[in-house]
């Protein structure tokens, strides 16, 4: 399962909503038999990286989105959370 574009509006940040949404996505994936959840986030999204790592995701790679991204050293980090058997 791929998690794409999760965002919490600025006025609602700091209340644990992103953490709760992430837990819900993981539970949804487990309940439906997915083996893993994958996602990508930019190198500048440090808070997002901490959130995902805190939920059990591990960084599995990095890439550049374009030639300009390469020139600017703007990386996209790829994450994976293995779900096991859900037990």
DOGUMI-728731 format. One record per residue (C-alpha): residue number from 1; residue in three letters; x, y, z. Coordinates in Angstrom, 1 decimal, decimal comma. Layout:
<atom NUM "ALA" <X Y Z>>;
...
***
This chain:
<atom 1 "UNK" <0,0 0,0 0,0>>;
<atom 2 "UNK" <1,4 3,4 -0,8>>;
<atom 3 "UNK" <0,6 6,4 1,5>>;
<atom 4 "UNK" <0,6 9,6 -0,6>>;
<atom 5 "UNK" <0,3 13,2 0,3>>;
<atom 6 "UNK" <-0,7 13,0 4,0>>;
<atom 7 "UNK" <-0,9 16,5 5,4>>;
<atom 8 "UNK" <-2,4 18,3 8,4>>;
<atom 9 "UNK" <-3,3 22,0 8,1>>;
<atom 10 "UNK" <-1,0 24,3 10,1>>;
<atom 11 "UNK" <-3,8 25,3 12,5>>;
<atom 12 "UNK" <-4,3 21,7 13,5>>;
<atom 13 "UNK" <-0,7 20,6 13,8>>;
<atom 14 "UNK" <0,8 19,6 17,1>>;
<atom 15 "UNK" <-2,3 17,7 18,3>>;
<atom 16 "UNK" <-1,2 14,2 17,3>>;
<atom 17 "UNK" <-3,5 14,1 14,2>>;
<atom 18 "UNK" <-0,7 13,0 11,8>>;
<atom 19 "UNK" <0,4 10,3 14,2>>;
<atom 20 "UNK" <-3,2 9,1 14,5>>;
<atom 21 "UNK" <-3,7 9,2 10,7>>;
<atom 22 "UNK" <-0,5 7,2 10,2>>;
<atom 23 "UNK" <-1,6 4,6 12,8>>;
<atom 24 "UNK" <-5,0 4,3 11,0>>;
<atom 25 "UNK" <-3,3 3,8 7,6>>;
<atom 26 "UNK" <-1,1 1,0 9,1>>;
<atom 27 "UNK" <-4,1 -0,7 10,7>>;
<atom 28 "UNK" <-6,1 -0,4 7,5>>;
<atom 29 "UNK" <-3,3 -2,0 5,5>>;
<atom 30 "UNK" <-2,8 -4,8 8,1>>;
<atom 31 "UNK" <-6,6 -5,6 8,2>>;
<atom 32 "UNK" <-6,6 -6,0 4,4>>;
<atom 33 "UNK" <-3,5 -8,2 4,2>>;
<atom 34 "UNK" <-1,0 -5,8 2,8>>;
<atom 35 "UNK" <2,6 -6,8 3,6>>;
<atom 36 "UNK" <4,0 -3,3 3,8>>;
<atom 37 "UNK" <3,2 0,4 3,5>>;
<atom 38 "UNK" <5,6 2,6 1,4>>;
<atom 39 "UNK" <5,8 6,4 1,1>>;
<atom 40 "UNK" <8,1 9,1 0,0>>;
<atom 41 "UNK" <8,9 12,5 1,5>>;
<atom 42 "UNK" <11,4 15,2 0,8>>;
<atom 43 "UNK" <14,7 15,7 2,6>>;
<atom 44 "UNK" <13,4 19,1 4,0>>;
<atom 45 "UNK" <10,4 17,5 5,7>>;
<atom 46 "UNK" <12,3 16,6 8,8>>;
<atom 47 "UNK" <9,2 16,5 11,0>>;
<atom 48 "UNK" <7,6 14,0 8,6>>;
<atom 49 "UNK" <10,7 11,9 8,6>>;
<atom 50 "UNK" <10,6 11,8 12,4>>;
<atom 51 "UNK" <6,9 10,9 12,4>>;
<atom 52 "UNK" <7,3 8,0 10,0>>;
<atom 53 "UNK" <10,4 6,6 11,7>>;
<atom 54 "UNK" <8,5 6,8 15,0>>;
<atom 55 "UNK" <5,7 4,7 13,5>>;
<atom 56 "UNK" <8,1 2,0 12,4>>;
<atom 57 "UNK" <9,0 3,1 8,9>>;
<atom 58 "UNK" <12,6 2,7 7,8>>;
<atom 59 "UNK" <14,4 4,7 5,0>>;
<atom 60 "UNK" <15,0 2,3 2,1>>;
<atom 61 "UNK" <16,4 4,7 -0,5>>;
<atom 62 "UNK" <16,7 8,2 -1,9>>;
<atom 63 "UNK" <16,3 9,8 -5,3>>;
<atom 64 "UNK" <16,3 13,1 -7,0>>;
<atom 65 "UNK" <13,0 14,2 -8,6>>;
<atom 66 "UNK" <14,6 15,9 -11,6>>;
<atom 67 "UNK" <17,8 17,2 -13,1>>;
<atom 68 "UNK" <17,2 20,5 -11,2>>;
<atom 69 "UNK" <16,6 18,5 -8,0>>;
<atom 70 "UNK" <20,0 16,9 -8,6>>;
<atom 71 "UNK" <21,7 20,2 -9,2>>;
<atom 72 "UNK" <20,1 21,6 -6,0>>;
<atom 73 "UNK" <20,8 18,4 -4,0>>;
<atom 74 "UNK" <17,1 18,1 -3,3>>;
<atom 75 "UNK" <16,4 14,5 -2,4>>;
<atom 76 "UNK" <13,3 12,5 -2,0>>;
<atom 77 "UNK" <13,6 9,8 0,7>>;
<atom 78 "UNK" <11,7 6,5 0,3>>;
<atom 79 "UNK" <10,3 4,7 3,4>>;
<atom 80 "UNK" <8,8 1,3 4,0>>;
<atom 81 "UNK" <7,0 -0,2 7,0>>;
<atom 82 "UNK" <6,8 -4,0 6,9>>;
<atom 83 "UNK" <3,6 -5,2 8,5>>;
<atom 84 "UNK" <4,4 -8,9 9,0>>;
<atom 85 "UNK" <1,4 -11,1 9,5>>;
<atom 86 "UNK" <-0,5 -8,5 11,5>>;
<atom 87 "UNK" <-0,4 -10,6 14,6>>;
***
